[in-house]
Amino acid sequence: MPDIGRLLETGDAWVPYQLLDANGAVIEPAAVYFAELQAADKRPSTIRSYGNDLLRWWRFLVAIDFPWDTVTPAEGRDFARWMQLADKPIRVHWRDKDSSRPTGHGGSRRLEPPVNAVTGKSSPGSKYSKSTRAHAETVLRAFYDFQQEIGKGPLVNPFPLDRSRRSKRRHEHHNPMDLYRKERVGRYRPKVSQRIPKKIPDEHFNMVFAALKSHRDRALLAFWVSTGARAEELLSARQGDEDPGQQLIAVTRKGSRKVQQLPASPDSFVWLRLYQEELWRHGAPRGRRHPLWLTLRRPWRPLTYHAARAMFTRAQKTLGSNYSIHALRHTSAYRMVDDPAMNITDVQWVLDHAHLTTTQLYTTPSQDDVITSVLAHHARQSSAAAQPPAPPAAGYNPHTLDILFGNQAR
């Protein structure tokens, strides 16, 4: 696959991202589609995600020397096969570009074990995951649907729907007591199993928290695990959004973009105050128009998601785990759901779930809980087998029972 073209972040609110070809020119069909996504109230992070899928598709078209507007389902099929069989490209880190090492951080992921011994979570492999392939198929099918609506592109979508479902009426024979199922499935879309959210056990969380090196990092983890907010939601907070007296912090929600105050634990505000006093002594800016989370060194810049993720990854080195930042949100949800005095509708409000069925996923026992329960079952079975049998009830002759049940050889 030729490594040509790129997705450019412009910093312009009107055009946040541009897809460029090998000559550095803007790819016009992608630019029109990005404008459509922005008009549909999609966040810049969503446009970036869609743009990466389009960039991969454009590189594939360059490799097979095929125009984008004359492709057929045969090219869509070959692209699905390529993503299933090909290895992911190894991106050389900027620190290693001038060194003699041939691979950067991308080459180390192939040396990781397939399953982490601490978390039981699979490490990123050399192949594209099913979720990545499914996301790419959905994005490209929507891209060509939009091009057909405006009278451009091929006559037939190269990523069509499944043949077996196109001839049927959607939701025919639907039981009104059941939820509606997703029946618009792409022909080349892989089946992605629904994963149970993975939480961080308390002993692992305490070890990671003890490995943190600054008050800012301790405040971040305390807020993430007590509020259940998404990582980017908390990082978007500004100074003055916190209310220590009421134990509330205001965040901007990801989907609805509404400002919502979330309750947090008391120790979160203690770590936050220590972090703020430490930074203000070093001359960090203060005021309601400044971000709440800043870098620890000059020049003072807002803390980004990638920097926060790198901090959380470094803190897990002593534990040897590979938890994601989003696992802190899962941990918070599990803790609230496990509290019998807390209603599940309250948990739904805190997590900002549109449907209660999404919150009910946290009522499912996690992998660690199931393993602990099964191991306890085996321990009880072993201890029961090692114990001597109970004595017979009063009124029975033990010698007669031994002869009757064959417990004594005759």
C-alpha positions as CSV (number, residue, x, y, z in Angstrom):
1,M,0.0,0.0,0.0
2,P,1.6,3.3,-1.0
3,D,2.0,5.7,1.9
4,I,0.8,8.8,-0.1
5,G,-1.6,11.5,0.8
6,R,-2.5,12.6,4.3
7,L,-5.3,14.0,6.5
8,L,-4.4,17.5,7.4
9,E,-5.7,19.3,10.5
10,T,-6.2,22.9,9.5
11,G,-7.2,24.5,12.8
12,D,-10.0,26.3,10.9
13,A,-13.4,25.9,12.5
14,W,-15.1,26.0,9.0
15,V,-12.8,23.3,7.6
16,P,-11.3,21.4,10.5
17,Y,-9.8,18.6,8.3
18,Q,-8.7,18.3,4.7
19,L,-7.9,15.1,2.8
20,L,-4.9,15.7,0.5
21,D,-3.6,13.5,-2.4
22,A,-0.1,12.7,-3.3
23,N,0.5,16.1,-4.8
24,G,-0.8,18.0,-1.8
25,A,-4.1,19.0,-3.5
26,V,-7.4,18.8,-1.7
27,I,-9.6,15.8,-2.7
28,E,-12.8,17.6,-3.6
29,P,-15.3,14.7,-3.0
30,A,-14.0,14.2,0.5
31,A,-14.1,18.0,1.2
32,V,-17.8,18.1,0.2
33,Y,-18.5,15.1,2.4
34,F,-16.7,16.7,5.3
35,A,-18.9,19.8,4.9
36,E,-22.0,17.6,4.9
37,L,-20.8,15.9,8.2
38,Q,-20.2,19.3,9.8
39,A,-23.7,20.5,8.7
40,A,-25.1,17.3,10.3
41,D,-23.6,18.5,13.6
42,K,-20.8,16.0,13.7
43,R,-17.9,16.8,15.9
44,P,-14.4,17.4,14.5
45,S,-13.2,14.2,16.1
46,T,-15.9,12.3,14.1
47,I,-14.7,14.0,10.8
48,R,-11.2,13.0,11.7
49,S,-12.2,9.4,12.2
50,Y,-14.1,9.3,8.9
51,G,-11.2,11.0,7.1
52,N,-8.8,8.3,8.2
53,D,-11.0,5.7,6.6
54,L,-11.3,7.7,3.4
55,L,-7.5,8.1,3.4
56,R,-7.0,4.4,3.6
57,W,-9.6,3.8,0.8
58,W,-7.9,6.5,-1.4
59,R,-4.5,4.8,-1.0
60,F,-6.1,1.5,-2.0
61,L,-7.5,3.1,-5.2
62,V,-4.1,4.5,-6.0
63,A,-2.5,1.1,-5.5
64,I,-5.0,-0.6,-8.0
65,D,-5.0,2.5,-10.3
66,F,-8.8,2.9,-10.2
67,P,-10.8,6.2,-10.2
68,W,-13.0,6.7,-7.2
69,D,-16.1,7.4,-9.2
70,T,-16.0,4.3,-11.4
71,V,-15.5,1.6,-8.8
72,T,-17.8,-1.4,-8.5
73,P,-18.7,-3.8,-5.7
74,A,-15.8,-5.9,-6.9
75,E,-13.3,-3.2,-5.7
76,G,-15.2,-2.9,-2.5
77,R,-15.0,-6.7,-2.0
78,D,-11.2,-6.6,-2.7
79,F,-10.8,-3.8,-0.2
80,A,-12.6,-5.8,2.4
81,R,-10.4,-8.8,1.7
82,W,-7.3,-6.6,1.9
83,M,-8.2,-5.2,5.3
84,Q,-8.9,-8.8,6.5
85,L,-5.5,-10.2,5.3
86,A,-3.0,-7.3,5.2
87,D,-0.9,-6.1,8.1
88,K,-1.3,-2.7,9.5
89,P,1.3,-0.2,8.4
90,I,4.2,0.5,10.8
91,R,4.3,4.2,11.5
92,V,7.8,5.3,12.5
93,H,7.8,7.6,15.5
94,W,9.2,11.1,15.0
95,R,12.0,10.4,17.5
96,D,13.1,7.4,15.4
97,K,13.0,9.0,11.9
98,D,16.7,10.0,12.0
99,S,18.0,6.9,13.8
100,S,19.1,3.6,12.4
101,R,16.2,1.7,14.0
102,P,13.9,0.6,11.1
103,T,10.7,0.6,13.2
104,G,9.4,3.0,15.7
105,H,6.8,2.4,18.3
106,G,4.7,0.6,15.8
107,G,7.0,-2.4,15.6
108,S,6.9,-3.1,19.4
109,R,3.2,-3.9,19.4
110,R,4.0,-7.1,17.5
111,L,6.2,-8.3,20.3
112,E,3.5,-7.9,22.9
113,P,1.6,-11.1,24.1
114,P,-1.8,-11.6,22.5
115,V,-3.5,-11.4,25.9
116,N,-2.3,-9.3,28.8
117,A,-1.6,-11.4,31.9
118,V,-2.9,-8.7,34.3
119,T,-6.1,-7.5,32.5
120,G,-7.0,-10.4,30.3
121,K,-7.3,-7.9,27.5
122,S,-6.0,-8.6,24.0
123,S,-3.1,-6.4,22.8
124,P,-3.2,-4.7,19.4
125,G,-2.1,-7.2,16.8
126,S,-0.6,-6.8,13.4
127,K,-4.0,-7.2,11.6
128,Y,-6.9,-4.8,11.4
129,S,-9.5,-5.6,14.1
130,K,-13.1,-6.4,13.2
131,S,-14.3,-3.2,14.7
132,T,-11.9,-1.2,12.5
133,R,-13.0,-3.0,9.4
134,A,-16.7,-2.6,10.3
135,H,-16.2,1.1,10.9
136,A,-14.5,1.5,7.5
137,E,-17.2,-0.3,5.7
138,T,-19.9,1.8,7.3
139,V,-18.1,5.1,6.5
140,L,-17.4,4.2,2.9
141,R,-20.9,3.0,2.3
142,A,-22.3,6.3,3.7
143,F,-19.8,8.3,1.6
144,Y,-20.9,6.7,-1.6
145,D,-24.6,7.0,-0.6
146,F,-24.0,10.7,-0.2
147,Q,-22.3,11.0,-3.6
148,Q,-25.2,9.3,-5.3
149,E,-27.6,11.7,-3.7
150,I,-25.8,14.7,-5.2
151,G,-25.5,13.0,-8.6
152,K,-21.9,12.0,-8.5
153,G,-19.9,8.8,-8.1
154,P,-20.7,5.4,-9.4
155,L,-24.2,4.2,-10.2
156,V,-23.9,1.3,-7.8
157,N,-22.5,1.6,-4.3
158,P,-19.3,-0.4,-4.1
159,F,-20.2,-1.3,-0.5
160,P,-23.8,-2.6,-0.9
161,L,-26.2,-4.0,1.7
162,D,-26.5,-7.7,2.3
163,R,-28.4,-9.5,-0.5
164,S,-30.5,-11.6,1.9
165,R,-32.0,-8.6,3.6
166,R,-32.6,-6.2,0.7
167,S,-35.7,-8.1,-0.5
168,K,-37.4,-8.0,2.8
169,R,-39.4,-5.2,4.5
170,R,-37.5,-3.8,7.4
171,H,-38.7,-5.0,10.8
172,E,-41.4,-7.3,9.4
173,H,-42.9,-9.7,12.0
174,H,-41.5,-7.4,14.7
175,N,-42.7,-8.1,18.2
176,P,-43.7,-4.7,19.8
177,M,-42.4,-6.0,23.1
178,D,-38.9,-6.4,21.8
179,L,-36.3,-3.8,20.8
180,Y,-35.7,-3.0,17.2
181,R,-32.7,-4.8,15.7
182,K,-30.3,-3.3,13.2
183,E,-31.2,-4.9,9.9
184,R,-29.3,-2.6,7.5
185,V,-26.1,-4.7,7.4
186,G,-23.4,-4.3,4.8
187,R,-22.5,-7.2,2.6
188,Y,-18.8,-6.9,3.5
189,R,-19.3,-5.9,7.1
190,P,-17.7,-8.3,9.6
191,K,-19.7,-9.5,12.6
192,V,-18.6,-7.7,15.7
193,S,-19.4,-9.3,19.0
194,Q,-20.7,-7.1,21.8
195,R,-18.1,-6.8,24.4
196,I,-18.7,-6.6,28.1
197,P,-17.3,-3.4,29.6
198,K,-14.0,-4.1,31.5
199,K,-13.5,-2.4,34.9
200,I,-10.3,-1.9,36.9
201,P,-10.2,-3.9,40.1
202,D,-9.7,-1.8,43.2
203,E,-6.3,-3.3,44.0
204,H,-5.1,-2.6,40.4
205,F,-6.5,1.0,40.6
206,N,-4.7,1.6,43.9
207,M,-1.4,0.4,42.4
208,V,-1.8,2.7,39.3
209,F,-2.8,5.6,41.5
210,A,0.3,5.1,43.7
211,A,2.5,5.2,40.6
212,L,1.3,8.7,39.5
213,K,4.0,11.4,39.9
214,S,2.0,14.7,40.1
215,H,-1.1,16.1,41.8
216,R,-2.6,16.9,38.4
217,D,-2.5,13.2,37.4
218,R,-4.0,12.2,40.7
219,A,-6.8,14.7,40.4
220,L,-7.6,13.5,36.9
221,L,-7.9,9.8,37.9
222,A,-9.9,10.7,41.0
223,F,-12.4,12.7,38.9
224,W,-12.6,10.1,36.1
225,V,-13.3,7.2,38.4
226,S,-15.8,9.2,40.6
227,T,-17.7,11.2,38.0
228,G,-17.9,8.6,35.2
229,A,-17.2,11.3,32.6
230,R,-15.5,10.5,29.3
231,A,-11.8,11.5,29.1
232,E,-12.3,14.3,26.6
233,E,-15.3,15.7,28.5
234,L,-13.3,16.2,31.7
235,L,-10.3,17.6,29.7
236,S,-12.6,20.2,28.2
237,A,-13.4,21.8,31.6
238,R,-12.3,25.3,32.4
239,Q,-11.3,27.0,35.6
240,G,-14.4,27.9,37.5
241,D,-16.3,24.9,36.3
242,E,-15.5,23.1,39.6
243,D,-17.6,23.8,42.7
244,P,-15.9,22.3,45.7
245,G,-18.6,23.5,48.1
246,Q,-21.3,21.4,46.3
247,Q,-18.8,18.7,45.1
248,L,-19.7,19.3,41.5
249,I,-17.8,19.8,38.3
250,A,-19.3,20.9,35.0
251,V,-18.4,19.1,31.8
252,T,-19.6,19.4,28.2
253,R,-21.2,16.2,27.1
254,K,-19.9,14.4,24.0
255,G,-23.2,13.7,22.2
256,S,-25.6,16.4,23.2
257,R,-22.9,19.0,23.9
258,K,-24.9,20.2,26.9
259,V,-23.2,21.4,30.0
260,Q,-23.9,19.1,32.9
261,Q,-22.7,19.2,36.5
262,L,-21.5,15.9,37.8
263,P,-21.0,15.0,41.5
264,A,-17.5,13.9,42.4
265,S,-15.7,12.5,45.4
266,P,-14.3,14.8,48.1
267,D,-10.7,13.5,47.5
268,S,-11.0,14.6,43.9
269,F,-11.2,18.3,44.9
270,V,-8.4,17.9,47.4
271,W,-6.0,16.7,44.7
272,L,-7.4,19.4,42.4
273,R,-6.6,22.1,44.9
274,L,-3.1,20.8,45.4
275,Y,-2.5,20.8,41.7
276,Q,-3.8,24.3,41.2
277,E,-1.8,25.8,44.0
278,E,1.4,24.1,42.7
279,L,0.9,25.4,39.2
280,W,-0.1,28.9,40.2
281,R,3.0,29.2,42.3
282,H,5.0,28.6,39.1
283,G,3.1,31.3,37.2
284,A,0.4,29.3,35.4
285,P,-2.5,31.4,34.1
286,R,-5.6,31.6,36.2
287,G,-9.1,32.7,35.4
288,R,-12.4,31.4,34.0
289,R,-11.3,31.7,30.4
290,H,-8.3,29.4,30.9
291,P,-8.4,25.6,30.8
292,L,-8.6,23.7,34.0
293,W,-6.0,21.1,33.0
294,L,-2.7,22.4,31.8
295,T,0.7,21.0,31.0
296,L,3.1,20.9,34.0
297,R,5.9,22.9,32.2
298,R,6.1,26.1,30.2
299,P,4.8,27.1,27.8
300,W,1.5,26.5,29.5
301,R,-0.8,24.6,27.1
302,P,-4.1,22.7,27.5
303,L,-3.6,19.1,28.3
304,T,-4.7,17.0,25.3
305,Y,-6.2,13.5,25.3
306,H,-3.1,12.0,23.8
307,A,-0.9,13.4,26.6
308,A,-3.3,12.2,29.2
309,R,-3.4,8.7,27.6
310,A,0.4,8.6,27.6
311,M,0.5,9.6,31.3
312,F,-2.0,6.7,32.1
313,T,0.1,4.3,30.1
314,R,3.3,5.2,31.9
315,A,1.6,4.8,35.3
316,Q,0.7,1.2,34.4
317,K,4.3,0.0,33.6
318,T,4.9,-1.2,37.2
319,L,1.7,-3.1,37.1
320,G,2.2,-4.5,33.6
321,S,-1.4,-3.8,32.6
322,N,-2.9,-2.3,29.4
323,Y,-6.1,-0.6,30.7
324,S,-7.4,2.3,28.6
325,I,-8.6,5.6,30.0
326,H,-12.1,4.6,29.1
327,A,-11.8,1.7,31.6
328,L,-12.0,4.4,34.3
329,R,-15.5,5.3,33.1
330,H,-16.4,1.6,33.2
331,T,-15.0,1.3,36.7
332,S,-17.1,4.2,37.9
333,A,-20.3,2.8,36.3
334,Y,-19.7,-0.6,37.9
335,R,-19.2,1.0,41.3
336,M,-22.4,2.9,41.1
337,V,-24.4,0.0,39.7
338,D,-23.1,-2.3,42.5
339,D,-24.4,0.1,45.1
340,P,-27.9,-1.2,46.1
341,A,-28.9,2.2,47.3
342,M,-28.4,3.8,43.9
343,N,-31.1,3.6,41.2
344,I,-30.0,2.5,37.7
345,T,-31.8,5.6,36.3
346,D,-29.4,7.8,38.3
347,V,-26.5,6.0,36.8
348,Q,-27.9,6.5,33.4
349,W,-28.1,10.3,34.0
350,V,-24.6,10.4,35.3
351,L,-23.2,8.5,32.3
352,D,-25.4,10.5,29.9
353,H,-26.7,7.3,28.2
354,A,-29.6,7.9,25.7
355,H,-31.0,4.4,26.4
356,L,-31.4,2.5,29.6
357,T,-30.3,-0.7,27.9
358,T,-26.8,0.8,27.5
359,T,-26.6,1.3,31.2
360,Q,-27.9,-2.2,31.9
361,L,-24.7,-3.6,30.3
362,Y,-23.0,-2.8,33.6
363,T,-25.3,-5.2,35.5
364,T,-23.7,-8.0,33.6
365,P,-20.9,-9.7,35.7
366,S,-17.5,-8.7,34.5
367,Q,-14.9,-11.3,33.5
368,D,-13.0,-10.8,36.7
369,D,-16.1,-11.4,38.8
370,V,-17.0,-14.5,36.9
371,I,-13.5,-16.0,37.2
372,T,-13.5,-15.2,41.0
373,S,-16.9,-16.9,41.4
374,V,-15.9,-20.0,39.4
375,L,-12.6,-20.4,41.3
376,A,-14.5,-20.1,44.6
377,H,-16.9,-22.8,43.4
378,H,-13.9,-25.1,42.6
379,A,-12.5,-24.4,46.1
380,R,-15.7,-25.3,47.8
381,Q,-16.0,-28.5,45.8
382,S,-12.4,-29.5,46.8
383,S,-13.0,-28.7,50.5
384,A,-16.3,-30.6,50.5
385,A,-14.6,-33.7,49.0
386,A,-11.8,-33.6,51.6
387,Q,-14.2,-33.4,54.6
388,P,-15.3,-36.6,56.3
389,P,-19.0,-37.5,55.8
390,A,-21.5,-36.3,58.3
391,P,-22.5,-38.7,61.1
392,P,-25.8,-40.5,60.7
393,A,-28.9,-39.3,62.4
394,A,-29.8,-40.5,65.8
395,G,-31.6,-43.9,65.8
396,Y,-29.7,-45.5,62.9
397,N,-27.0,-48.2,63.4
398,P,-23.8,-47.1,61.6
399,H,-22.8,-50.8,61.0
400,T,-26.1,-51.4,59.3
401,L,-25.8,-48.3,57.1
402,D,-22.3,-49.4,56.0
403,I,-23.6,-52.7,54.9
404,L,-26.6,-51.1,53.1
405,F,-24.7,-48.5,51.2
406,G,-21.5,-50.5,50.6
407,N,-19.2,-48.2,52.6
408,Q,-17.5,-51.2,54.3
409,A,-16.1,-54.2,52.4
410,R,-17.7,-57.5,53.5
